Amino acid sequence: MVDLKKLQKDIYQNKVDKGFNVTDINEEFCLTYGEVAEAFEAWRKKKDDLGEELADVAIYLLGLSEILGIDLEDEIQKKVYKNSKREYKTVDGVNTRVKEFDVNQDKMQPSVAK
């Protein structure tokens, strides 16, 4: 299994070593968005490099997380757990959340429409 914490640090160090941006957060979000767009185009045009484009998206997310001091592995694990505890029902053909899981209180809360 991949150690995302180490990979996150390695990606950041590679950015530093190669002279890439590690300070302009706006630029990093824009570049990440650009990589998502490239992955979409690869999928839409049925290109062979879709996997590589998705890898670019992951690399940018991990790099941005390290720049911001966010442990992405931990955040992903918490979010997957939270999503597994949410409850949904189909309303007018749309899958709608009816119960939200509060990780801090470790219990279900009724979902409030936003």
C-alpha positions in Angstrom: 0.0 0.0 0.0 1.2 3.5 -0.7 2.2 5.7 2.2 0.4 9.0 1.2 2.1 10.9 4.0 5.6 10.1 2.6 4.4 10.6 -1.0 3.0 14.0 0.0 6.3 15.0 1.4 8.3 13.6 -1.6 6.1 15.5 -4.0 6.6 18.8 -2.1 10.4 18.2 -2.0 10.5 17.5 -5.7 8.7 20.9 -6.3 11.3 22.6 -4.1 14.2 20.8 -5.8 13.0 21.6 -9.3 12.2 25.2 -8.5 8.4 25.0 -8.8 6.0 27.2 -6.9 5.5 26.3 -3.2 4.3 29.7 -2.0 1.5 31.0 -4.3 -1.6 29.1 -3.2 -3.8 30.8 -5.8 -1.5 29.5 -8.5 -1.5 26.0 -7.1 -5.3 25.9 -7.1 -5.4 27.1 -10.7 -2.8 24.6 -11.8 -4.7 21.8 -10.0 -7.9 22.9 -11.8 -6.0 22.8 -15.1 -4.9 19.3 -14.4 -8.5 18.2 -13.7 -9.5 19.8 -17.1 -6.7 18.0 -18.9 -7.9 14.7 -17.3 -11.5 15.4 -18.4 -10.3 16.1 -22.0 -8.3 12.9 -22.0 -11.4 11.0 -20.9 -13.7 12.9 -23.3 -11.4 12.3 -26.3 -10.6 8.7 -25.2 -6.9 9.4 -25.1 -4.5 6.8 -23.8 -2.9 9.1 -21.2 -6.0 9.4 -19.0 -4.2 7.5 -16.2 -1.2 9.9 -16.4 -3.5 12.9 -16.3 -5.3 11.6 -13.2 -1.9 11.0 -11.6 -1.1 14.7 -12.3 -4.3 15.7 -10.4 -3.3 13.5 -7.4 0.2 14.9 -7.5 -1.1 18.5 -7.5 -3.5 17.7 -4.6 -0.8 16.1 -2.5 1.6 18.9 -3.2 -1.0 21.6 -2.3 -1.9 19.7 0.8 1.8 19.7 1.9 2.1 23.4 1.2 -1.0 24.0 3.3 0.1 21.7 6.1 -2.8 19.3 5.6 -2.4 15.6 6.2 -4.4 14.5 3.1 -4.2 10.8 4.0 -5.9 11.5 7.3 -8.5 13.8 5.8 -9.4 11.2 3.1 -9.8 8.5 5.7 -12.1 10.7 7.9 -14.1 11.8 4.8 -14.6 8.2 3.6 -15.8 7.2 7.1 -18.1 10.2 7.2 -19.5 9.4 3.8 -20.1 5.8 4.8 -22.3 6.9 7.7 -24.5 9.3 5.8 -28.0 8.3 4.8 -29.7 9.1 1.5 -33.0 8.5 -0.1 -34.2 9.2 -3.7 -36.4 12.3 -3.9 -37.8 13.2 -7.3 -35.2 11.0 -8.9 -32.3 12.6 -7.1 -30.2 10.9 -4.4 -30.6 13.3 -1.5 -28.8 13.2 1.9 -31.3 12.8 4.7 -28.9 12.3 7.6 -25.5 13.8 8.1 -22.9 12.1 10.2 -21.1 14.4 12.7 -17.6 12.9 13.1 -16.9 15.2 16.1 -20.0 13.9 17.9 -19.9 10.5 16.2 -23.6 10.4 15.6 -26.2 11.1 13.0 -27.7 14.5 12.6 -30.8 15.4 10.4 -29.6 17.0 7.2 -30.5 20.6 6.7 -31.3 21.9 3.2 -28.8 24.6 2.1 
